[in-house]
Amino acid sequence: MINFQRFVSWLFPDRRLERETAREREFILAANSLKTLKVTPEGGMSIDPEELRDQIIASRQQLKHLVHKPGAPRRPFEAATGLLASPSVETPVGAMDCIEVVAWRRLHSGGAVRYLCLQSTSTGRFAVATASLFSDGTQSIPTWIEANTAKHVANAIQNDHLRWLATVSEAMDAWDANL
């Protein structure tokens, strides 16, 4: 049987990237290290949730140095493109120092609005970059415009069209008030 497997692997070599095979090996080692993992003959798997919870907590503790808490002090971000200033925020927000946040709001008419917001990682404040209206199961703007969302966000950042507020809800309300 071993000779047959060698012959098959010689005929059909694994053409995946090395990082894919390494990731697969890491997964197999991690799965094999679980003590309560059970596999049924049909291919089903079960694991004790307590063991999984313990593994997650241990991993979080091991990697917590990579996570930045929004309220914690940190060194200032220096963007090459400059800083954005807004009258509704005391501290300037770095142009490249944002996280994209998507928020939805249900309308009384039955439609919904999808807001693409930015959150400053240095101040924790929010600003709406674009919004899309969905009603009767269809989107109000053509898909070719929606495909340029990244361009709209970049233009909003560069042209200082963003109003930075403390919560996502306040930012969505301010966006609606400007319409």
Summary of the structure (lengths in Angstrom):
residues: 179
radius of gyration: 24.6
end to end distance: 71.7
largest distance: 74.0
contacts: 390
relative contact order: 0.10
helix: 38%
strand: 22%
